[in-house]
Amino acid sequence: MWECALCRKIMRKNSGLHRTIRTKSGHYRVAGFCSQCAGRRDAEEMKKTAWTTGLLAVGLSLLTGVAAYSFMANW
Ligand SMILES: [Zn+2]
């Protein structure tokens, strides 16, 4: 028997999912989640990844714009 690291729901053995989480002390450890919490975590991670990718794309296009602009200004 074990409990979910997020909602503390008591789980039967082998019925949970394992995810690497970051603890308050800054260390990474593997924690057991119930399927609901693991799903929610995965969705959050996906959102974060989408954000980072989006920001990178915006930053790159801005950089390209600035580079093109300075090129034009020096013309
Ligand atoms: Zn849970």
N, CA, C, O and the ligand as a Tripos MOL2 file, in Angstrom:
@<TRIPOS>MOLECULE
protein
  301   299    76     0     0
PROTEIN
NO_CHARGES

@<TRIPOS>ATOM
      1 N           0.8440   -1.2030    0.0000 N.3       1 MET1
      2 CA          0.0000    0.0000    0.0000 C.3       1 MET1
      3 C           0.8710    1.2420    0.0000 C.2       1 MET1
      4 O           1.9190    1.2740    0.6450 O.2       1 MET1
      5 N           0.4450    2.2450   -0.7120 N.am      2 TRP2
      6 CA          1.1580    3.5160   -0.7220 C.3       2 TRP2
      7 C           0.1490    4.6080   -0.9960 C.2       2 TRP2
      8 O          -1.0010    4.3250   -1.3320 O.2       2 TRP2
      9 N           0.5740    5.8730   -0.8550 N.am      3 GLU3
     10 CA         -0.3690    6.9570   -1.1050 C.3       3 GLU3
     11 C           0.1490    7.8730   -2.2080 C.2       3 GLU3
     12 O           1.3560    7.9770   -2.4250 O.2       3 GLU3
     13 N          -0.7560    8.5230   -2.8880 N.am      4 CYS4
     14 CA         -0.4180    9.4430   -3.9550 C.3       4 CYS4
     15 C           0.3260   10.6360   -3.3680 C.2       4 CYS4
     16 O          -0.0390   11.1410   -2.3070 O.2       4 CYS4
     17 N           1.3700   11.0850   -4.0630 N.am      5 ALA5
     18 CA          2.2040   12.1540   -3.5410 C.3       5 ALA5
     19 C           1.4730   13.4970   -3.5620 C.2       5 ALA5
     20 O           1.8820   14.4290   -2.8710 O.2       5 ALA5
     21 N           0.4180   13.6060   -4.3310 N.am      6 LEU6
     22 CA         -0.2900   14.8840   -4.4450 C.3       6 LEU6
     23 C          -1.5670   14.9140   -3.6030 C.2       6 LEU6
     24 O          -1.7340   15.7950   -2.7600 O.2       6 LEU6
     25 N          -2.4470   13.9760   -3.8250 N.am      7 CYS7
     26 CA         -3.7440   14.0490   -3.1530 C.3       7 CYS7
     27 C          -3.8340   13.1140   -1.9640 C.2       7 CYS7
     28 O          -4.8580   13.0590   -1.2820 O.2       7 CYS7
     29 N          -2.7420   12.3660   -1.7130 N.am      8 ARG8
     30 CA         -2.6770   11.4900   -0.5350 C.3       8 ARG8
     31 C          -3.7270   10.3940   -0.5490 C.2       8 ARG8
     32 O          -4.0770    9.8350    0.4900 O.2       8 ARG8
     33 N          -4.2190   10.0970   -1.7330 N.am      9 LYS9
     34 CA         -5.1840    9.0180   -1.8370 C.3       9 LYS9
     35 C          -4.4470    7.6950   -1.6460 C.2       9 LYS9
     36 O          -3.3770    7.4850   -2.2180 O.2       9 LYS9
     37 N          -5.0100    6.8300   -0.8620 N.am     10 ILE10
     38 CA         -4.3870    5.5290   -0.6250 C.3      10 ILE10
     39 C          -4.5970    4.6500   -1.8500 C.2      10 ILE10
     40 O          -5.7150    4.4650   -2.3310 O.2      10 ILE10
     41 N          -3.4700    4.1120   -2.3420 N.am     11 MET11
     42 CA         -3.5310    3.3320   -3.5720 C.3      11 MET11
     43 C          -3.1830    1.8790   -3.2860 C.2      11 MET11
     44 O          -2.4590    1.5700   -2.3390 O.2      11 MET11
     45 N          -3.7080    1.0060   -4.1130 N.am     12 ARG12
     46 CA         -3.2650   -0.3780   -4.0820 C.3      12 ARG12
     47 C          -1.9150   -0.4530   -4.7930 C.2      12 ARG12
     48 O          -1.5830    0.4090   -5.6060 O.2      12 ARG12
     49 N          -1.1560   -1.4720   -4.4830 N.am     13 LYS13
     50 CA          0.1460   -1.5800   -5.1360 C.3      13 LYS13
     51 C          -0.0180   -1.7950   -6.6380 C.2      13 LYS13
     52 O          -0.9520   -2.4520   -7.0950 O.2      13 LYS13
     53 N           0.9280   -1.2150   -7.3960 N.am     14 ASN14
     54 CA          0.9680   -1.3350   -8.8620 C.3      14 ASN14
     55 C          -0.1780   -0.6210   -9.5730 C.2      14 ASN14
     56 O          -0.3890   -0.8320  -10.7670 O.2      14 ASN14
     57 N          -0.9130    0.2150   -8.8620 N.am     15 SER15
     58 CA         -2.0090    0.9100   -9.5350 C.3      15 SER15
     59 C          -1.6700    2.3760   -9.7880 C.2      15 SER15
     60 O          -2.5170    3.1450  -10.2420 O.2      15 SER15
     61 N          -0.4310    2.7600   -9.4920 N.am     16 GLY16
     62 CA         -0.0650    4.1630   -9.6550 C.3      16 GLY16
     63 C           0.9010    4.3810  -10.7950 C.2      16 GLY16
     64 O           1.3500    3.4380  -11.4470 O.2      16 GLY16
     65 N           1.2170    5.6660  -11.0270 N.am     17 LEU17
     66 CA          2.1620    6.0450  -12.0640 C.3      17 LEU17
     67 C           3.3060    6.8010  -11.4030 C.2      17 LEU17
     68 O           3.1020    7.5340  -10.4350 O.2      17 LEU17
     69 N           4.4880    6.6210  -11.9240 N.am     18 HIS18
     70 CA          5.6380    7.2920  -11.3360 C.3      18 HIS18
     71 C           6.0730    8.4660  -12.1960 C.2      18 HIS18
     72 O           6.1740    8.3700  -13.4190 O.2      18 HIS18
     73 N           6.3230    9.5630  -11.5260 N.am     19 ARG19
     74 CA          6.7840   10.7610  -12.2080 C.3      19 ARG19
     75 C           7.9360   11.3560  -11.4050 C.2      19 ARG19
     76 O           7.9680   11.2450  -10.1790 O.2      19 ARG19
     77 N           8.8790   11.9850  -12.0970 N.am     20 THR20
     78 CA          9.9520   12.6840  -11.4070 C.3      20 THR20
     79 C           9.4480   14.0620  -11.0100 C.2      20 THR20
     80 O           8.9630   14.8220  -11.8480 O.2      20 THR20
     81 N           9.5650   14.3740   -9.7400 N.am     21 ILE21
     82 CA          9.1140   15.6770   -9.2700 C.3      21 ILE21
     83 C          10.2730   16.4040   -8.6270 C.2      21 ILE21
     84 O          11.2720   15.7900   -8.2530 O.2      21 ILE21
     85 N          10.1420   17.7080   -8.4990 N.am     22 ARG22
     86 CA         11.1640   18.5160   -7.8510 C.3      22 ARG22
     87 C          10.6800   18.8490   -6.4520 C.2      22 ARG22
     88 O           9.5940   19.4000   -6.2770 O.2      22 ARG22
     89 N          11.4800   18.5180   -5.4680 N.am     23 THR23
     90 CA         11.0990   18.7920   -4.0920 C.3      23 THR23
     91 C          11.4530   20.2240   -3.7290 C.2      23 THR23
     92 O          12.1440   20.9170   -4.4770 O.2      23 THR23
     93 N          10.9710   20.6580   -2.5720 N.am     24 LYS24
     94 CA         11.2070   22.0370   -2.1260 C.3      24 LYS24
     95 C          12.6950   22.3150   -1.9520 C.2      24 LYS24
     96 O          13.1350   23.4530   -2.1100 O.2      24 LYS24
     97 N          13.4590   21.3010   -1.6340 N.am     25 SER25
     98 CA         14.8970   21.4960   -1.4150 C.3      25 SER25
     99 C          15.6640   21.5480   -2.7300 C.2      25 SER25
    100 O          16.8840   21.7120   -2.7280 O.2      25 SER25
    101 N          14.9600   21.4090   -3.8560 N.am     26 GLY26
    102 CA         15.6020   21.5360   -5.1530 C.3      26 GLY26
    103 C          16.0950   20.2280   -5.7320 C.2      26 GLY26
    104 O          16.7290   20.2120   -6.7870 O.2      26 GLY26
    105 N          15.8110   19.1370   -5.0540 N.am     27 HIS27
    106 CA         16.2450   17.8470   -5.5580 C.3      27 HIS27
    107 C          15.1290   17.1990   -6.3620 C.2      27 HIS27
    108 O          13.9490   17.5000   -6.1820 O.2      27 HIS27
    109 N          15.5300   16.3100   -7.2450 N.am     28 TYR28
    110 CA         14.5500   15.5680   -8.0290 C.3      28 TYR28
    111 C          14.3900   14.1860   -7.4350 C.2      28 TYR28
    112 O          15.3670   13.5500   -7.0400 O.2      28 TYR28
    113 N          13.1690   13.7320   -7.3740 N.am     29 ARG29
    114 CA         12.9510   12.3780   -6.9040 C.3      29 ARG29
    115 C          11.7310   11.8010   -7.6010 C.2      29 ARG29
    116 O          10.8910   12.5280   -8.1310 O.2      29 ARG29
    117 N          11.6550   10.5100   -7.5890 N.am     30 VAL30
    118 CA         10.5280    9.8480   -8.2330 C.3      30 VAL30
    119 C           9.4290    9.6980   -7.2010 C.2      30 VAL30
    120 O           9.6600    9.1920   -6.1030 O.2      30 VAL30
    121 N           8.2460   10.1360   -7.5540 N.am     31 ALA31
    122 CA          7.1100   10.0320   -6.6540 C.3      31 ALA31
    123 C           6.0040    9.2570   -7.3360 C.2      31 ALA31
    124 O           5.9090    9.2340   -8.5630 O.2      31 ALA31
    125 N           5.1850    8.6330   -6.5460 N.am     32 GLY32
    126 CA          4.0600    7.8850   -7.0790 C.3      32 GLY32
    127 C           2.8070    8.7350   -7.0800 C.2      32 GLY32
    128 O           2.4730    9.3680   -6.0780 O.2      32 GLY32
    129 N           2.1200    8.7490   -8.1970 N.am     33 PHE33
    130 CA          0.8690    9.4910   -8.3030 C.3      33 PHE33
    131 C          -0.2470    8.5400   -8.6940 C.2      33 PHE33
    132 O          -0.0110    7.5040   -9.3150 O.2      33 PHE33
    133 N          -1.4590    8.9040   -8.3240 N.am     34 CYS34
    134 CA         -2.5960    8.1860   -8.8650 C.3      34 CYS34
    135 C          -2.7730    8.6350  -10.3150 C.2      34 CYS34
    136 O          -2.1820    9.6340  -10.7260 O.2      34 CYS34
    137 N          -3.5630    7.9230  -11.0790 N.am     35 SER35
    138 CA         -3.6550    8.2030  -12.5100 C.3      35 SER35
    139 C          -4.1800    9.6130  -12.7640 C.2      35 SER35
    140 O          -3.7800   10.2550  -13.7350 O.2      35 SER35
    141 N          -5.0710   10.1020  -11.9010 N.am     36 GLN36
    142 CA         -5.6120   11.4510  -12.0620 C.3      36 GLN36
    143 C          -4.5280   12.5040  -11.9180 C.2      36 GLN36
    144 O          -4.3960   13.3790  -12.7740 O.2      36 GLN36
    145 N          -3.7430   12.4280  -10.8330 N.am     37 CYS37
    146 CA         -2.7130   13.4150  -10.5600 C.3      37 CYS37
    147 C          -1.6060   13.3300  -11.6050 C.2      37 CYS37
    148 O          -1.0780   14.3600  -12.0240 O.2      37 CYS37
    149 N          -1.2510   12.1310  -12.0290 N.am     38 ALA38
    150 CA         -0.2230   11.9570  -13.0520 C.3      38 ALA38
    151 C          -0.6840   12.6010  -14.3510 C.2      38 ALA38
    152 O           0.1060   13.2480  -15.0380 O.2      38 ALA38
    153 N          -1.9650   12.4280  -14.6940 N.am     39 GLY39
    154 CA         -2.5180   13.0220  -15.9010 C.3      39 GLY39
    155 C          -2.4800   14.5410  -15.8300 C.2      39 GLY39
    156 O          -2.1210   15.2120  -16.7980 O.2      39 GLY39
    157 N          -2.8570   15.0790  -14.6620 N.am     40 ARG40
    158 CA         -2.8540   16.5220  -14.4770 C.3      40 ARG40
    159 C          -1.4340   17.0700  -14.6100 C.2      40 ARG40
    160 O          -1.2040   18.1040  -15.2360 O.2      40 ARG40
    161 N          -0.4860   16.3440  -14.0000 N.am     41 ARG41
    162 CA          0.9260   16.7400  -14.0650 C.3      41 ARG41
    163 C           1.4190   16.7490  -15.5040 C.2      41 ARG41
    164 O           2.1030   17.6800  -15.9290 O.2      41 ARG41
    165 N           1.0740   15.7190  -16.2420 N.am     42 ASP42
    166 CA          1.5010   15.6150  -17.6340 C.3      42 ASP42
    167 C           0.9500   16.7870  -18.4370 C.2      42 ASP42
    168 O           1.6480   17.3500  -19.2810 O.2      42 ASP42
    169 N          -0.3060   17.1560  -18.1740 N.am     43 ALA43
    170 CA         -0.9300   18.2740  -18.8840 C.3      43 ALA43
    171 C          -0.1860   19.5660  -18.5720 C.2      43 ALA43
    172 O           0.0440   20.3840  -19.4630 O.2      43 ALA43
    173 N           0.1940   19.7500  -17.3000 N.am     44 GLU44
    174 CA          0.9310   20.9540  -16.9050 C.3      44 GLU44
    175 C           2.2860   21.0080  -17.5840 C.2      44 GLU44
    176 O           2.7160   22.0600  -18.0560 O.2      44 GLU44
    177 N           2.9530   19.8650  -17.6270 N.am     45 GLU45
    178 CA          4.2670   19.7990  -18.2700 C.3      45 GLU45
    179 C           4.1460   20.1490  -19.7510 C.2      45 GLU45
    180 O           4.9850   20.8620  -20.3010 O.2      45 GLU45
    181 N           3.0940   19.6370  -20.3870 N.am     46 MET46
    182 CA          2.8520   19.9100  -21.8080 C.3      46 MET46
    183 C           2.6670   21.4070  -22.0180 C.2      46 MET46
    184 O           3.2140   21.9870  -22.9560 O.2      46 MET46
    185 N           1.8820   22.0310  -21.1250 N.am     47 LYS47
    186 CA          1.6070   23.4600  -21.2200 C.3      47 LYS47
    187 C           2.9090   24.2310  -21.1080 C.2      47 LYS47
    188 O           3.1640   25.1560  -21.8790 O.2      47 LYS47
    189 N           3.7350   23.8410  -20.1360 N.am     48 LYS48
    190 CA          5.0180   24.5120  -19.9050 C.3      48 LYS48
    191 C           5.9000   24.3950  -21.1470 C.2      48 LYS48
    192 O           6.5140   25.3730  -21.5720 O.2      48 LYS48
    193 N           5.9590   23.2070  -21.7190 N.am     49 THR49
    194 CA          6.7730   22.9810  -22.9120 C.3      49 THR49
    195 C           6.2580   23.8420  -24.0590 C.2      49 THR49
    196 O           7.0410   24.4290  -24.8050 O.2      49 THR49
    197 N           4.9330   23.9130  -24.1940 N.am     50 ALA50
    198 CA          4.3450   24.7170  -25.2650 C.3      50 ALA50
    199 C           4.7080   26.1810  -25.0710 C.2      50 ALA50
    200 O           5.0250   26.8780  -26.0350 O.2      50 ALA50
    201 N           4.6630   26.6450  -23.8390 N.am     51 TRP51
    202 CA          5.0190   28.0190  -23.5070 C.3      51 TRP51
    203 C           6.4580   28.3100  -23.9040 C.2      51 TRP51
    204 O           6.7350   29.2930  -24.5910 O.2      51 TRP51
    205 N           7.3710   27.4490  -23.4660 N.am     52 THR52
    206 CA          8.7870   27.6520  -23.7460 C.3      52 THR52
    207 C           9.0270   27.6940  -25.2460 C.2      52 THR52
    208 O           9.7540   28.5540  -25.7430 O.2      52 THR52
    209 N           8.4150   26.7630  -25.9640 N.am     53 THR53
    210 CA          8.5780   26.7020  -27.4150 C.3      53 THR53
    211 C           8.0330   27.9820  -28.0470 C.2      53 THR53
    212 O           8.6520   28.5540  -28.9440 O.2      53 THR53
    213 N           6.8680   28.4250  -27.5700 N.am     54 GLY54
    214 CA          6.2560   29.6320  -28.1090 C.3      54 GLY54
    215 C           7.1190   30.8510  -27.8600 C.2      54 GLY54
    216 O           7.3300   31.6700  -28.7550 O.2      54 GLY54
    217 N           7.6220   30.9670  -26.6310 N.am     55 LEU55
    218 CA          8.4730   32.1100  -26.2820 C.3      55 LEU55
    219 C           9.7400   32.1100  -27.1260 C.2      55 LEU55
    220 O          10.1850   33.1590  -27.5890 O.2      55 LEU55
    221 N          10.3150   30.9340  -27.3230 N.am     56 LEU56
    222 CA         11.5270   30.8110  -28.1340 C.3      56 LEU56
    223 C          11.2610   31.2880  -29.5560 C.2      56 LEU56
    224 O          12.0700   32.0030  -30.1460 O.2      56 LEU56
    225 N          10.1130   30.8810  -30.0980 N.am     57 ALA57
    226 CA          9.7480   31.2560  -31.4640 C.3      57 ALA57
    227 C           9.5950   32.7730  -31.5590 C.2      57 ALA57
    228 O          10.0690   33.3950  -32.5100 O.2      57 ALA57
    229 N           8.9270   33.3600  -30.5650 N.am     58 VAL58
    230 CA          8.7250   34.8120  -30.5580 C.3      58 VAL58
    231 C          10.0760   35.5220  -30.4470 C.2      58 VAL58
    232 O          10.3340   36.4900  -31.1620 O.2      58 VAL58
    233 N          10.9300   35.0400  -29.5530 N.am     59 GLY59
    234 CA         12.2450   35.6430  -29.3630 C.3      59 GLY59
    235 C          13.0710   35.5720  -30.6340 C.2      59 GLY59
    236 O          13.7500   36.5330  -30.9950 O.2      59 GLY59
    237 N          13.0120   34.4380  -31.3090 N.am     60 LEU60
    238 CA         13.7800   34.2570  -32.5440 C.3      60 LEU60
    239 C          13.2860   35.2010  -33.6360 C.2      60 LEU60
    240 O          14.0860   35.8050  -34.3510 O.2      60 LEU60
    241 N          11.9660   35.3240  -33.7600 N.am     61 SER61
    242 CA         11.4330   36.1960  -34.8070 C.3      61 SER61
    243 C          11.7530   37.6500  -34.4900 C.2      61 SER61
    244 O          12.0020   38.4450  -35.3960 O.2      61 SER61
    245 N          11.7470   38.0030  -33.1930 N.am     62 LEU62
    246 CA         12.1170   39.3620  -32.7990 C.3      62 LEU62
    247 C          13.5670   39.6360  -33.1580 C.2      62 LEU62
    248 O          13.8990   40.6900  -33.7000 O.2      62 LEU62
    249 N          14.4320   38.6660  -32.8470 N.am     63 LEU63
    250 CA         15.8600   38.8040  -33.1450 C.3      63 LEU63
    251 C          16.0770   38.9830  -34.6410 C.2      63 LEU63
    252 O          16.8570   39.8330  -35.0720 O.2      63 LEU63
    253 N          15.3790   38.1740  -35.4220 N.am     64 THR64
    254 CA         15.4810   38.2570  -36.8740 C.3      64 THR64
    255 C          15.0180   39.6270  -37.3410 C.2      64 THR64
    256 O          15.6160   40.2260  -38.2350 O.2      64 THR64
    257 N          13.9290   40.1250  -36.7180 N.am     65 GLY65
    258 CA         13.4050   41.4400  -37.0740 C.3      65 GLY65
    259 C          14.4080   42.5330  -36.7690 C.2      65 GLY65
    260 O          14.6460   43.4190  -37.5900 O.2      65 GLY65
    261 N          15.0080   42.4630  -35.5590 N.am     66 VAL66
    262 CA         15.9950   43.4740  -35.1610 C.3      66 VAL66
    263 C          17.2010   43.4210  -36.0900 C.2      66 VAL66
    264 O          17.7140   44.4580  -36.5100 O.2      66 VAL66
    265 N          17.6550   42.2070  -36.4110 N.am     67 ALA67
    266 CA         18.8070   42.0440  -37.2930 C.3      67 ALA67
    267 C          18.5030   42.6250  -38.6630 C.2      67 ALA67
    268 O          19.3350   43.3160  -39.2510 O.2      67 ALA67
    269 N          17.3020   42.3410  -39.1710 N.am     68 ALA68
    270 CA         16.9120   42.8530  -40.4880 C.3      68 ALA68
    271 C          16.8270   44.3660  -40.4430 C.2      68 ALA68
    272 O          17.2290   45.0500  -41.3840 O.2      68 ALA68
    273 N          16.2900   44.8920  -39.3230 N.am     69 TYR69
    274 CA         16.1270   46.3330  -39.1980 C.3      69 TYR69
    275 C          17.4920   47.0380  -39.1780 C.2      69 TYR69
    276 O          17.6920   48.0380  -39.8670 O.2      69 TYR69
    277 N          18.4290   46.5020  -38.3780 N.am     70 SER70
    278 CA         19.7350   47.1510  -38.2840 C.3      70 SER70
    279 C          20.4780   47.0390  -39.6220 C.2      70 SER70
    280 O          21.2580   47.9180  -39.9890 O.2      70 SER70
    281 N          20.2220   45.9540  -40.3300 N.am     71 PHE71
    282 CA         20.8260   45.7860  -41.6480 C.3      71 PHE71
    283 C          20.3070   46.8640  -42.6000 C.2      71 PHE71
    284 O          21.0580   47.4560  -43.3750 O.2      71 PHE71
    285 N          18.9840   47.0980  -42.5140 N.am     72 MET72
    286 CA         18.3580   48.1020  -43.3670 C.3      72 MET72
    287 C          18.8650   49.4960  -42.9870 C.2      72 MET72
    288 O          19.1000   50.3320  -43.8590 O.2      72 MET72
    289 N          19.0340   49.7460  -41.6600 N.am     73 ALA73
    290 CA         19.4400   51.0690  -41.1810 C.3      73 ALA73
    291 C          20.8620   51.3830  -41.6400 C.2      73 ALA73
    292 O          21.1960   52.5360  -41.9120 O.2      73 ALA73
    293 N          21.6810   50.3610  -41.7220 N.am     74 ASN74
    294 CA         23.0760   50.5750  -42.1290 C.3      74 ASN74
    295 C          23.2170   50.6710  -43.6440 C.2      74 ASN74
    296 O          24.2850   51.0180  -44.1470 O.2      74 ASN74
    297 N          22.1980   50.3820  -44.3370 N.am     75 TRP75
    298 CA         22.2500   50.3730  -45.7910 C.3      75 TRP75
    299 C          22.6000   51.7540  -46.3410 C.2      75 TRP75
    300 O          22.6870   51.9310  -47.5560 O.2      75 TRP75
    301 ZN         -3.4960   11.7130   -6.6050 Zn       76 ZN76
@<TRIPOS>BOND
     1     1     2 1
     2     2     3 1
     3     3     4 2
     4     3     5 am
     5     5     6 1
     6     6     7 1
     7     7     8 2
     8     7     9 am
     9     9    10 1
    10    10    11 1
    11    11    12 2
    12    11    13 am
    13    13    14 1
    14    14    15 1
    15    15    16 2
    16    15    17 am
    17    17    18 1
    18    18    19 1
    19    19    20 2
    20    19    21 am
    21    21    22 1
    22    22    23 1
    23    23    24 2
    24    23    25 am
    25    25    26 1
    26    26    27 1
    27    27    28 2
    28    27    29 am
    29    29    30 1
    30    30    31 1
    31    31    32 2
    32    31    33 am
    33    33    34 1
    34    34    35 1
    35    35    36 2
    36    35    37 am
    37    37    38 1
    38    38    39 1
    39    39    40 2
    40    39    41 am
    41    41    42 1
    42    42    43 1
    43    43    44 2
    44    43    45 am
    45    45    46 1
    46    46    47 1
    47    47    48 2
    48    47    49 am
    49    49    50 1
    50    50    51 1
    51    51    52 2
    52    51    53 am
    53    53    54 1
    54    54    55 1
    55    55    56 2
    56    55    57 am
    57    57    58 1
    58    58    59 1
    59    59    60 2
    60    59    61 am
    61    61    62 1
    62    62    63 1
    63    63    64 2
    64    63    65 am
    65    65    66 1
    66    66    67 1
    67    67    68 2
    68    67    69 am
    69    69    70 1
    70    70    71 1
    71    71    72 2
    72    71    73 am
    73    73    74 1
    74    74    75 1
    75    75    76 2
    76    75    77 am
    77    77    78 1
    78    78    79 1
    79    79    80 2
    80    79    81 am
    81    81    82 1
    82    82    83 1
    83    83    84 2
    84    83    85 am
    85    85    86 1
    86    86    87 1
    87    87    88 2
    88    87    89 am
    89    89    90 1
    90    90    91 1
    91    91    92 2
    92    91    93 am
    93    93    94 1
    94    94    95 1
    95    95    96 2
    96    95    97 am
    97    97    98 1
    98    98    99 1
    99    99   100 2
   100    99   101 am
   101   101   102 1
   102   102   103 1
   103   103   104 2
   104   103   105 am
   105   105   106 1
   106   106   107 1
   107   107   108 2
   108   107   109 am
   109   109   110 1
   110   110   111 1
   111   111   112 2
   112   111   113 am
   113   113   114 1
   114   114   115 1
   115   115   116 2
   116   115   117 am
   117   117   118 1
   118   118   119 1
   119   119   120 2
   120   119   121 am
   121   121   122 1
   122   122   123 1
   123   123   124 2
   124   123   125 am
   125   125   126 1
   126   126   127 1
   127   127   128 2
   128   127   129 am
   129   129   130 1
   130   130   131 1
   131   131   132 2
   132   131   133 am
   133   133   134 1
   134   134   135 1
   135   135   136 2
   136   135   137 am
   137   137   138 1
   138   138   139 1
   139   139   140 2
   140   139   141 am
   141   141   142 1
   142   142   143 1
   143   143   144 2
   144   143   145 am
   145   145   146 1
   146   146   147 1
   147   147   148 2
   148   147   149 am
   149   149   150 1
   150   150   151 1
   151   151   152 2
   152   151   153 am
   153   153   154 1
   154   154   155 1
   155   155   156 2
   156   155   157 am
   157   157   158 1
   158   158   159 1
   159   159   160 2
   160   159   161 am
   161   161   162 1
   162   162   163 1
   163   163   164 2
   164   163   165 am
   165   165   166 1
   166   166   167 1
   167   167   168 2
   168   167   169 am
   169   169   170 1
   170   170   171 1
   171   171   172 2
   172   171   173 am
   173   173   174 1
   174   174   175 1
   175   175   176 2
   176   175   177 am
   177   177   178 1
   178   178   179 1
   179   179   180 2
   180   179   181 am
   181   181   182 1
   182   182   183 1
   183   183   184 2
   184   183   185 am
   185   185   186 1
   186   186   187 1
   187   187   188 2
   188   187   189 am
   189   189   190 1
   190   190   191 1
   191   191   192 2
   192   191   193 am
   193   193   194 1
   194   194   195 1
   195   195   196 2
   196   195   197 am
   197   197   198 1
   198   198   199 1
   199   199   200 2
   200   199   201 am
   201   201   202 1
   202   202   203 1
   203   203   204 2
   204   203   205 am
   205   205   206 1
   206   206   207 1
   207   207   208 2
   208   207   209 am
   209   209   210 1
   210   210   211 1
   211   211   212 2
   212   211   213 am
   213   213   214 1
   214   214   215 1
   215   215   216 2
   216   215   217 am
   217   217   218 1
   218   218   219 1
   219   219   220 2
   220   219   221 am
   221   221   222 1
   222   222   223 1
   223   223   224 2
   224   223   225 am
   225   225   226 1
   226   226   227 1
   227   227   228 2
   228   227   229 am
   229   229   230 1
   230   230   231 1
   231   231   232 2
   232   231   233 am
   233   233   234 1
   234   234   235 1
   235   235   236 2
   236   235   237 am
   237   237   238 1
   238   238   239 1
   239   239   240 2
   240   239   241 am
   241   241   242 1
   242   242   243 1
   243   243   244 2
   244   243   245 am
   245   245   246 1
   246   246   247 1
   247   247   248 2
   248   247   249 am
   249   249   250 1
   250   250   251 1
   251   251   252 2
   252   251   253 am
   253   253   254 1
   254   254   255 1
   255   255   256 2
   256   255   257 am
   257   257   258 1
   258   258   259 1
   259   259   260 2
   260   259   261 am
   261   261   262 1
   262   262   263 1
   263   263   264 2
   264   263   265 am
   265   265   266 1
   266   266   267 1
   267   267   268 2
   268   267   269 am
   269   269   270 1
   270   270   271 1
   271   271   272 2
   272   271   273 am
   273   273   274 1
   274   274   275 1
   275   275   276 2
   276   275   277 am
   277   277   278 1
   278   278   279 1
   279   279   280 2
   280   279   281 am
   281   281   282 1
   282   282   283 1
   283   283   284 2
   284   283   285 am
   285   285   286 1
   286   286   287 1
   287   287   288 2
   288   287   289 am
   289   289   290 1
   290   290   291 1
   291   291   292 2
   292   291   293 am
   293   293   294 1
   294   294   295 1
   295   295   296 2
   296   295   297 am
   297   297   298 1
   298   298   299 1
   299   299   300 2
@<TRIPOS>SUBSTRUCTURE
     1 MET1         2 RESIDUE 1 A MET
     2 TRP2         6 RESIDUE 1 A TRP
     3 GLU3        10 RESIDUE 1 A GLU
     4 CYS4        14 RESIDUE 1 A CYS
     5 ALA5        18 RESIDUE 1 A ALA
     6 LEU6        22 RESIDUE 1 A LEU
     7 CYS7        26 RESIDUE 1 A CYS
     8 ARG8        30 RESIDUE 1 A ARG
     9 LYS9        34 RESIDUE 1 A LYS
    10 ILE10       38 RESIDUE 1 A ILE
    11 MET11       42 RESIDUE 1 A MET
    12 ARG12       46 RESIDUE 1 A ARG
    13 LYS13       50 RESIDUE 1 A LYS
    14 ASN14       54 RESIDUE 1 A ASN
    15 SER15       58 RESIDUE 1 A SER
    16 GLY16       62 RESIDUE 1 A GLY
    17 LEU17       66 RESIDUE 1 A LEU
    18 HIS18       70 RESIDUE 1 A HIS
    19 ARG19       74 RESIDUE 1 A ARG
    20 THR20       78 RESIDUE 1 A THR
    21 ILE21       82 RESIDUE 1 A ILE
    22 ARG22       86 RESIDUE 1 A ARG
    23 THR23       90 RESIDUE 1 A THR
    24 LYS24       94 RESIDUE 1 A LYS
    25 SER25       98 RESIDUE 1 A SER
    26 GLY26      102 RESIDUE 1 A GLY
    27 HIS27      106 RESIDUE 1 A HIS
    28 TYR28      110 RESIDUE 1 A TYR
    29 ARG29      114 RESIDUE 1 A ARG
    30 VAL30      118 RESIDUE 1 A VAL
    31 ALA31      122 RESIDUE 1 A ALA
    32 GLY32      126 RESIDUE 1 A GLY
    33 PHE33      130 RESIDUE 1 A PHE
    34 CYS34      134 RESIDUE 1 A CYS
    35 SER35      138 RESIDUE 1 A SER
    36 GLN36      142 RESIDUE 1 A GLN
    37 CYS37      146 RESIDUE 1 A CYS
    38 ALA38      150 RESIDUE 1 A ALA
    39 GLY39      154 RESIDUE 1 A GLY
    40 ARG40      158 RESIDUE 1 A ARG
    41 ARG41      162 RESIDUE 1 A ARG
    42 ASP42      166 RESIDUE 1 A ASP
    43 ALA43      170 RESIDUE 1 A ALA
    44 GLU44      174 RESIDUE 1 A GLU
    45 GLU45      178 RESIDUE 1 A GLU
    46 MET46      182 RESIDUE 1 A MET
    47 LYS47      186 RESIDUE 1 A LYS
    48 LYS48      190 RESIDUE 1 A LYS
    49 THR49      194 RESIDUE 1 A THR
    50 ALA50      198 RESIDUE 1 A ALA
    51 TRP51      202 RESIDUE 1 A TRP
    52 THR52      206 RESIDUE 1 A THR
    53 THR53      210 RESIDUE 1 A THR
    54 GLY54      214 RESIDUE 1 A GLY
    55 LEU55      218 RESIDUE 1 A LEU
    56 LEU56      222 RESIDUE 1 A LEU
    57 ALA57      226 RESIDUE 1 A ALA
    58 VAL58      230 RESIDUE 1 A VAL
    59 GLY59      234 RESIDUE 1 A GLY
    60 LEU60      238 RESIDUE 1 A LEU
    61 SER61      242 RESIDUE 1 A SER
    62 LEU62      246 RESIDUE 1 A LEU
    63 LEU63      250 RESIDUE 1 A LEU
    64 THR64      254 RESIDUE 1 A THR
    65 GLY65      258 RESIDUE 1 A GLY
    66 VAL66      262 RESIDUE 1 A VAL
    67 ALA67      266 RESIDUE 1 A ALA
    68 ALA68      270 RESIDUE 1 A ALA
    69 TYR69      274 RESIDUE 1 A TYR
    70 SER70      278 RESIDUE 1 A SER
    71 PHE71      282 RESIDUE 1 A PHE
    72 MET72      286 RESIDUE 1 A MET
    73 ALA73      290 RESIDUE 1 A ALA
    74 ASN74      294 RESIDUE 1 A ASN
    75 TRP75      298 RESIDUE 1 A TRP
    76 ZN76       301 GROUP 0 **** ****
